[in-house]
Amino acid sequence: MNADLFDDRRCSLGEGPLWHPERGQLFWFDILAGRLLTRTGDGPAAWDFDQMVSACGWVDHDHLLVASETRLFLFNLVSGAEERVCDLEGDNALTRSNDGRADPYGGFWIGTMGKKGEDHAGAIYRFYRGELRRLYDRISISNAICFAPDGRHAYFTDTRTQRLMRVALDGEGWPAAEADCFIDFRADDLDPDGAVVDAVGNLWVAQWGASRVAVYGPDGDFLFAEAFGAPHLTCPAFGGRDGQTLYVTSARCELDEAGIAQHPLAGSVFQRDVTLKGQREHKVQL
Protein backbone atom coordinates (compact mmCIF):
# COMPACT_ATOMS: atom_id res chain seq x y z
CA MET A 1 0.00 0.00 0.00
CA ASN A 2 1.30 3.43 -0.94
CA ALA A 3 1.99 5.40 2.27
CA ASP A 4 0.70 8.57 0.60
CA LEU A 5 -2.66 7.09 -0.37
CA PHE A 6 -5.74 8.58 1.31
CA ASP A 7 -8.46 7.13 -0.94
CA ASP A 8 -7.94 4.67 -3.78
CA ARG A 9 -11.15 5.29 -5.73
CA ARG A 10 -9.86 6.26 -9.18
CA CYS A 11 -11.48 9.49 -10.35
CA SER A 12 -11.51 10.34 -14.01
CA LEU A 13 -11.03 13.98 -13.05
CA GLY A 14 -10.57 14.36 -9.31
CA GLU A 15 -10.83 17.99 -8.21
CA GLY A 16 -11.97 20.52 -5.62
CA PRO A 17 -10.72 19.05 -2.32
CA LEU A 18 -12.17 20.81 0.74
CA TRP A 19 -11.39 20.06 4.37
CA HIS A 20 -14.53 20.85 6.35
CA PRO A 21 -13.18 22.24 9.64
CA GLU A 22 -16.34 21.62 11.69
CA ARG A 23 -16.77 18.05 10.50
CA GLY A 24 -13.05 17.17 10.34
CA GLN A 25 -13.74 15.61 6.96
CA LEU A 26 -12.38 15.85 3.43
CA PHE A 27 -14.72 16.28 0.46
CA TRP A 28 -13.71 16.20 -3.21
CA PHE A 29 -15.23 15.71 -6.67
CA ASP A 30 -14.96 13.50 -9.70
CA ILE A 31 -16.07 16.17 -12.15
CA LEU A 32 -16.75 14.03 -15.21
CA ALA A 33 -18.73 11.48 -13.17
CA GLY A 34 -20.91 14.13 -11.49
CA ARG A 35 -19.90 12.81 -8.09
CA LEU A 36 -19.04 14.24 -4.66
CA LEU A 37 -16.86 11.95 -2.56
CA THR A 38 -15.79 11.77 1.07
CA ARG A 39 -14.31 9.40 3.60
CA THR A 40 -15.12 8.99 7.30
CA GLY A 41 -14.24 6.52 10.01
CA ASP A 42 -16.97 4.30 8.56
CA GLY A 43 -15.26 4.21 5.18
CA PRO A 44 -15.86 5.75 1.76
CA ALA A 45 -19.09 7.52 0.76
CA ALA A 46 -20.31 9.39 -2.31
CA TRP A 47 -23.26 11.30 -3.78
CA ASP A 48 -24.19 11.29 -7.48
CA PHE A 49 -25.69 14.27 -9.29
CA ASP A 50 -27.41 14.79 -12.63
CA GLN A 51 -24.71 17.25 -13.76
CA MET A 52 -20.98 17.62 -13.47
CA VAL A 53 -19.96 19.15 -10.13
CA SER A 54 -16.53 20.54 -9.38
CA ALA A 55 -16.03 22.68 -6.27
CA CYS A 56 -17.63 23.68 -2.99
CA GLY A 57 -17.37 25.78 0.14
CA TRP A 58 -18.71 24.98 3.59
CA VAL A 59 -21.71 26.93 4.88
CA ASP A 60 -22.34 25.20 8.21
CA HIS A 61 -21.89 21.76 9.76
CA ASP A 62 -24.32 20.04 7.40
CA HIS A 63 -24.36 22.21 4.25
CA LEU A 64 -22.03 22.84 1.33
CA LEU A 65 -22.35 25.41 -1.44
CA VAL A 66 -21.71 23.33 -4.56
CA ALA A 67 -20.90 24.49 -8.10
CA SER A 68 -22.27 22.52 -11.05
CA GLU A 69 -22.58 22.94 -14.82
CA THR A 70 -25.50 25.35 -14.51
CA ARG A 71 -25.88 26.60 -10.96
CA LEU A 72 -24.69 27.09 -7.42
CA PHE A 73 -26.77 25.08 -4.97
CA LEU A 74 -26.94 24.38 -1.27
CA PHE A 75 -26.40 20.70 -0.53
CA ASN A 76 -27.50 19.02 2.69
CA LEU A 77 -24.97 16.34 3.64
CA VAL A 78 -27.46 14.60 5.91
CA SER A 79 -30.62 14.48 3.80
CA GLY A 80 -29.09 14.86 0.32
CA ALA A 81 -31.49 17.70 -0.44
CA GLU A 82 -30.50 20.38 -2.96
CA GLU A 83 -31.61 24.02 -2.92
CA ARG A 84 -30.81 26.29 -5.87
CA VAL A 85 -28.92 29.46 -4.92
CA CYS A 86 -28.33 31.04 -8.35
CA ASP A 87 -27.64 30.20 -11.97
CA LEU A 88 -24.05 29.78 -13.16
CA GLU A 89 -23.98 30.11 -16.94
CA GLY A 90 -27.16 28.06 -16.93
CA ASP A 91 -28.00 29.26 -20.44
CA ASN A 92 -24.66 28.13 -21.87
CA ALA A 93 -24.59 24.41 -22.65
CA LEU A 94 -20.93 24.60 -23.72
CA THR A 95 -19.49 25.31 -20.27
CA ARG A 96 -19.21 23.82 -16.80
CA SER A 97 -17.80 24.90 -13.46
CA ASN A 98 -14.21 24.07 -12.58
CA ASP A 99 -12.01 25.42 -9.77
CA GLY A 100 -13.44 27.37 -6.83
CA ARG A 101 -12.82 28.38 -3.21
CA ALA A 102 -14.31 30.54 -0.45
CA ASP A 103 -12.52 33.79 0.32
CA PRO A 104 -11.72 35.35 3.74
CA TYR A 105 -14.74 37.67 3.45
CA GLY A 106 -17.30 34.89 3.09
CA GLY A 107 -17.54 35.12 -0.70
CA PHE A 108 -17.16 32.19 -3.07
CA TRP A 109 -15.04 32.44 -6.21
CA ILE A 110 -15.83 29.98 -8.99
CA GLY A 111 -14.39 29.52 -12.46
CA THR A 112 -15.98 28.04 -15.56
CA MET A 113 -14.52 26.54 -18.73
CA GLY A 114 -15.60 24.87 -21.95
CA LYS A 115 -16.54 21.22 -21.56
CA LYS A 116 -14.07 20.43 -24.33
CA GLY A 117 -11.54 23.01 -23.22
CA GLU A 118 -12.53 25.54 -25.86
CA ASP A 119 -10.32 28.64 -25.92
CA HIS A 120 -11.66 31.61 -23.93
CA ALA A 121 -15.05 29.96 -23.28
CA GLY A 122 -15.00 30.38 -19.52
CA ALA A 123 -14.91 33.07 -16.85
CA ILE A 124 -14.25 33.63 -13.15
CA TYR A 125 -17.07 34.80 -10.85
CA ARG A 126 -17.56 35.77 -7.24
CA PHE A 127 -20.73 35.02 -5.28
CA TYR A 128 -21.13 37.41 -2.34
CA ARG A 129 -24.18 38.34 -0.30
CA GLY A 130 -26.61 36.97 -2.83
CA GLU A 131 -24.93 38.46 -5.91
CA LEU A 132 -22.99 36.53 -8.56
CA ARG A 133 -20.65 38.93 -10.36
CA ARG A 134 -18.34 38.10 -13.26
CA LEU A 135 -14.79 39.22 -12.50
CA TYR A 136 -12.81 37.95 -15.52
CA ASP A 137 -13.86 36.65 -18.92
CA ARG A 138 -12.15 34.91 -21.84
CA ILE A 139 -10.75 32.24 -19.51
CA SER A 140 -9.88 28.90 -21.10
CA ILE A 141 -9.15 26.72 -18.02
CA SER A 142 -9.93 28.42 -14.70
CA ASN A 143 -7.76 27.24 -11.82
CA ALA A 144 -5.65 28.09 -8.75
CA ILE A 145 -8.26 30.26 -7.00
CA CYS A 146 -6.85 30.93 -3.52
CA PHE A 147 -6.24 33.77 -1.07
CA ALA A 148 -3.49 35.35 1.00
CA PRO A 149 -3.89 34.84 4.77
CA ASP A 150 -4.39 38.57 5.39
CA GLY A 151 -7.18 38.75 2.79
CA ARG A 152 -5.39 41.44 0.79
CA HIS A 153 -4.81 39.42 -2.40
CA ALA A 154 -6.43 36.71 -4.47
CA TYR A 155 -4.65 34.39 -6.88
CA PHE A 156 -5.94 32.58 -9.97
CA THR A 157 -4.79 31.23 -13.31
CA ASP A 158 -5.92 30.41 -16.77
CA THR A 159 -3.87 27.20 -16.99
CA ARG A 160 -3.43 27.55 -20.73
CA THR A 161 -1.51 30.83 -20.27
CA GLN A 162 0.97 29.18 -17.84
CA ARG A 163 0.83 32.28 -15.64
CA LEU A 164 -0.45 32.59 -12.08
CA MET A 165 -2.08 35.95 -11.48
CA ARG A 166 -2.41 38.05 -8.32
CA VAL A 167 -4.96 40.80 -7.67
CA ALA A 168 -5.36 43.20 -4.74
CA LEU A 169 -8.69 43.08 -2.90
CA ASP A 170 -10.71 45.83 -1.25
CA GLY A 171 -12.30 45.74 2.20
CA GLU A 172 -15.18 43.55 0.97
CA GLY A 173 -13.05 41.15 -1.02
CA TRP A 174 -13.65 42.57 -4.51
CA PRO A 175 -10.74 43.13 -6.92
CA ALA A 176 -9.36 46.61 -6.32
CA ALA A 177 -6.83 46.78 -9.17
CA GLU A 178 -5.80 45.06 -12.37
CA ALA A 179 -4.47 41.53 -11.93
CA ASP A 180 -0.77 41.08 -12.65
CA CYS A 181 1.44 38.07 -13.30
CA PHE A 182 2.82 36.75 -10.01
CA ILE A 183 4.52 33.55 -11.20
CA ASP A 184 5.38 32.87 -14.85
CA PHE A 185 5.73 29.15 -15.61
CA ARG A 186 6.31 29.49 -19.34
CA ALA A 187 10.11 29.20 -19.24
CA ASP A 188 9.78 25.82 -17.48
CA ASP A 189 6.74 24.77 -19.56
CA LEU A 190 4.68 24.01 -16.43
CA ASP A 191 0.88 24.00 -16.31
CA PRO A 192 -0.54 25.37 -13.03
CA ASP A 193 -3.71 23.65 -11.87
CA GLY A 194 -5.35 24.01 -8.46
CA ALA A 195 -3.58 25.88 -5.66
CA VAL A 196 -3.89 26.77 -1.99
CA VAL A 197 -2.10 29.24 0.29
CA ASP A 198 -0.72 28.13 3.65
CA ALA A 199 -0.86 30.05 6.92
CA VAL A 200 2.33 32.02 6.25
CA GLY A 201 1.49 32.94 2.66
CA ASN A 202 3.28 30.26 0.62
CA LEU A 203 1.47 29.08 -2.52
CA TRP A 204 1.16 25.33 -3.07
CA VAL A 205 0.48 24.79 -6.78
CA ALA A 206 -0.47 21.47 -8.36
CA GLN A 207 1.23 21.19 -11.74
CA TRP A 208 -0.65 19.12 -14.33
CA GLY A 209 1.61 16.57 -15.98
CA ALA A 210 4.53 17.12 -13.59
CA SER A 211 3.60 14.71 -10.72
CA ARG A 212 4.20 17.40 -8.14
CA VAL A 213 2.86 20.19 -5.98
CA ALA A 214 5.35 23.06 -6.13
CA VAL A 215 5.68 25.55 -3.30
CA TYR A 216 6.42 29.24 -3.84
CA GLY A 217 7.10 31.85 -1.18
CA PRO A 218 5.02 34.99 -0.58
CA ASP A 219 7.44 36.74 -2.96
CA GLY A 220 6.81 34.17 -5.72
CA ASP A 221 10.21 32.48 -5.45
CA PHE A 222 10.32 28.68 -5.81
CA LEU A 223 10.99 26.93 -2.47
CA PHE A 224 10.56 23.17 -2.98
CA ALA A 225 8.21 20.57 -4.44
CA GLU A 226 6.33 17.55 -3.12
CA ALA A 227 6.17 14.63 -5.57
CA PHE A 228 3.25 12.18 -5.72
CA GLY A 229 2.51 9.00 -7.64
CA ALA A 230 0.34 10.39 -10.43
CA PRO A 231 1.27 12.68 -13.32
CA HIS A 232 -1.91 14.74 -13.38
CA LEU A 233 -2.23 16.28 -9.92
CA THR A 234 -5.15 18.69 -9.86
CA CYS A 235 -5.54 20.49 -6.54
CA PRO A 236 -4.07 20.54 -3.02
CA ALA A 237 -5.87 21.21 0.27
CA PHE A 238 -4.73 21.41 3.88
CA GLY A 239 -6.56 19.58 6.62
CA GLY A 240 -6.21 17.04 9.37
CA ARG A 241 -6.29 17.60 13.10
CA ASP A 242 -3.56 20.26 13.10
CA GLY A 243 -3.88 21.59 9.54
CA GLN A 244 -0.58 19.99 8.55
CA THR A 245 -1.88 17.20 6.32
CA LEU A 246 -1.65 17.98 2.63
CA TYR A 247 -4.33 16.29 0.50
CA VAL A 248 -3.98 16.21 -3.29
CA THR A 249 -6.54 15.12 -5.89
CA SER A 250 -5.52 13.65 -9.24
CA ALA A 251 -6.93 12.56 -12.60
CA ARG A 252 -6.85 9.58 -14.95
CA CYS A 253 -8.24 11.41 -17.96
CA GLU A 254 -5.73 12.12 -20.73
CA LEU A 255 -3.75 9.00 -19.78
CA ASP A 256 -3.65 6.15 -22.31
CA GLU A 257 -3.48 2.48 -21.30
CA ALA A 258 0.29 2.60 -21.02
CA GLY A 259 0.10 5.68 -18.83
CA ILE A 260 -2.43 4.09 -16.51
CA ALA A 261 -0.32 0.94 -16.30
CA GLN A 262 2.69 3.08 -15.38
CA HIS A 263 0.71 5.14 -12.85
CA PRO A 264 -1.96 2.79 -11.42
CA LEU A 265 -2.85 5.22 -8.61
CA ALA A 266 -3.76 8.04 -11.01
CA GLY A 267 -7.17 9.39 -10.03
CA SER A 268 -6.67 8.65 -6.33
CA VAL A 269 -6.45 11.16 -3.50
CA PHE A 270 -3.05 11.42 -1.85
CA GLN A 271 -2.08 12.67 1.60
CA ARG A 272 1.17 13.62 3.30
CA ASP A 273 2.11 15.17 6.61
CA VAL A 274 4.03 18.41 6.05
CA THR A 275 5.90 20.79 8.35
CA LEU A 276 3.94 23.88 7.32
CA LYS A 277 0.35 24.56 8.39
CA GLY A 278 -2.56 25.46 6.15
CA GLN A 279 -5.18 28.13 6.59
CA ARG A 280 -8.53 27.09 8.01
CA GLU A 281 -10.94 26.91 5.07
CA HIS A 282 -13.18 29.97 5.04
CA LYS A 283 -16.91 29.75 5.60
CA VAL A 284 -19.29 30.84 2.85
CA GLN A 285 -21.71 33.51 4.05
CA LEU A 286 -24.99 33.18 2.15
N, C-alpha and C positions, 0 to 999 in steps of 0.2 A: 504494500500500500504506500502510495506517495505521501510523505509527511506533510506536504503542502496542501493536500486535498481536503476541502471542506465539504463539497457535495459532488458526487460523481454522475449526476444526471447530465447527459450531454445536450446542451442547448445548441440549436442551429445558430442563433444569434443572441447569446447571453448579454444582458445589458442592465443598466440602471440599478446597481446595488445600493440599498439604503439600510443602515443600521437604525432600527427604531429604539431610541434611548429609553422609553418608558417600558417597552416590552422586552428589551434585551434580546432582540431578534433581528436577523438579517432577512430582507426581502430583495428579490431580483426578478428579472423578466427574461423570457425567451420571446423576443419580439415577433419573429416570423410565425411562431406557434400560437400567438395570442394568449400567453400564459404568464401568470404571476406565481413565483415559487418562494418557498421558505423552508426552514428547517427548525425544529424544536427538539426538546428532550424526548419527545415521542417519535421522532423521525421526520422524514420528508413529507411535505404537503404542497398542494398546488391548487390554483383556481384557473379555469379556462373561460375565455371571453369570446365574443362573436366578432371581435376586431383585433388587430395588432395593438399591443400595449407596450410601453417602453420605459416609463419613468414615473416616479411618485415622490411625494413628500408626506410627512406624517402630520396629522391634524390633531388627533388626541389618541388615547390608548387603543381605541378600536377602529379608527378611521384613517384611511389614506386618501390623498388627492392623487388620482391616477390620470395619466395622459394616454389617449388612444389615437386612432387614425382621425377621428372626427370631433373629439370632445375632451374636456376635462370633467371627471366625475368623482364623486365621493363614494368610496367603497368601504363597506362595513365588513371587517375581518371576521366577525362572529356570525352574522346572519348571511353574508354574501350579497346583501342588497346593494344596488347601485342607485345613485341620485345624480342626475345631470347638473353640472355647475355652469358650464358655458360651452359653446361651440369652439372647436379648434380646426379651422380650415375645413369645416364640415361640408362645404359646397365644392371642395376640390378633391376629386377622386384620385388624383395623381400622387397625393402626398400622404405622409403619415408622421406621427410624432417620433422623436428620437431622444436625444439627451436632455436631461432636465434636473434641476435641483432647487431647493428652497434657499432663499437668501436671508441674511441676518435681520431683515426688517419684517419678515413674515410673508414676503412675496414668493412667487414660484416662477422661475424662468424655465421655459420649455422651447426646444428647437424642433423644427420640422424639416423634412427632406423628401425628395422624390422616391417613390417606392422602388424605382429602378435606378436610383442615383442620378437622375437627370440634373444637368448643370443648372445651378441658380434657381431650382424649383422651390426651395424651402425658405424659412425665415426663423428668427428668434423672437419670442414674445415674453412678456412678463404679465402674470396675473397678480393683481394687488387690490385688495379691498373691493372685490366684485368686478373689477375692470380688467379685461385682457387687452393689452396694448402691444402692437408690433414695434419692436426696437430696431431690428435689422432685417433687410430683405436680400434677395439674390444670394442666398446661402445654399451651397450644394450638399454638404454633409455637416449638420450642426453637431458640435461636440464640446467637451471640456468646460462646461458651465460650472463655475465654482467661484468662491468668494474669499477675500482676505479676512483674517480674523477680526480686524478692526472695522469691517464693513465699509471701508473707503473705496474699495475697488472690486470689480467683477472681472472674470476671465472667461473667454470662450474661443472657439476656433471654428472655421470652416476647414475640415480636415483636408480637403482637396488643395487648399492654398498652402498647406504645410507651415502655417504661421499661427501662433497662439497670441490672441489679442488681449489687451487690458484696457479697461475703461473706468474712469473716476465716477463715483456715485454721489448723489446729493443726500440730504438728510432723511429722505424717504426711500432711498434705494434706487432712484431712477438715474440713468446715465446723465452725467453733468458735463460731459465733454465728448469730443470725438475719440473713438477707440484707436489705440496705436499698437504696433507690433511689439510684443514683449519678448517672445522667443521665436527666432526664425530657424526652422528645421530644414530648410531647403538645401543647405550645403551638405548636410548629412543624409539627405533623402529619407527623412523620417516622417511618418504619418501620425500626428497626434490624434488620439481618440478621447475617451473620457478622462477626466482629471478631478482631483480633490486637493484642497489646501489643508495642511496640518495646523496645529495650534500655534506654531511660531512663524507661519507664513510661507513655508516651503510648498512648492507645487509638485504633486505626484501625478505624472502623466503617463497613461497607458499608450503604448506605441504599437499600432496595428502592423503586424508582420514582423515585429522585432523581438517578440517573446520577452518583453520587459516592461516594467514600470520605471520610468526615469524620474529622478528627483532634482529639482532646480530650486536654488535659494530665492529669497525674497527679491534679490537683485537680478534674477534670471540666469545666474551662472549655474552650469551643470555641477551637481554634487556627487551623485552615485546612481546606480541602477539596481533594481531587484529583478532577477530573472525567474521566470516560471515556465512550466512544461507545456506551453501551447504558443503557437506563433501569433495568433490573433487575440491578443488581450484587449479588452474593450473598455473597462472602467474600474477604478479602484474605489474603495470606501474604507473608512476607519470604523472600528467597533470593538466589541468585546468588553469585558468587565472594566478595564482601565483605559479604553480607547487606544490601545497599542497593538491591536490586531488589524492587519491589513488584509482586506478581502478583495479579490480581483475576479471579475467575470471574464468569460472568453467565448469564442465562436468557432463553429465547425464550417460554417458557410465559406465558400471560396477555397476550400481544401478539396483536392481530388482524392481518389482512393489511396494513392501512394502517400499523400500528405497526412491523411487520417491514420494510416498504418504507422507512419513515423511519429505521429503525435496522438496517441490513442486517448489522451485526456482532454483534447481540444473540446471546448464546449462546457467543461466543468467549471466550478467555482473553486478558486484557490484561496488559501489563507496562510499568513505568516506573522509571527510575533516580531515587532520592530521596536527599535529603541525610542523613536519619536512618537508623540501622541497626537491623535487627530482632534479636530474640532467636534463638539457635540453637534449632531445634525439639527438644523434649525426647524422650528415648527411653522407650518403654514397657517397663517391667520386668514380665515375665510370672512 
